C-alpha cells in the first residue's frame, strides 16, 4: 500500500512539472502581446506621422495611421469616411 501511494505521488509530481514546463515554453515576450501599432496623426497633423502608439478599441485607423478616437461606432465610421474622401479640415 505504501508503494502505491509513493507511485501516485511521483506520477502527480511528474504531471505537474510537465504542465508547468509546457506553460513556460509557450509564453511569449510582452512586446508581442501588446497589439498592433500605428502612427498617431493627431500628434503631428501637418505631416500625418507622429509617434507610434498601440491601437486601442475606440481608435479610428486608416492604413497605418490613427486619425481619431471616439466610443461611438457611428462617429468612428463618419471620421473614417471623411478622412478617406479627402474632406479634411485645414
Protein Blocks (a to p, Z undefined) as FASTA:
>chain_A
ZZmmmmmmmmmmmmmmmmmmmmmmmpccfklmnopcdddfklmmmnopacdddddfkbcc
ehjacfbdcfblklmmmmmmmmmnopacZZ
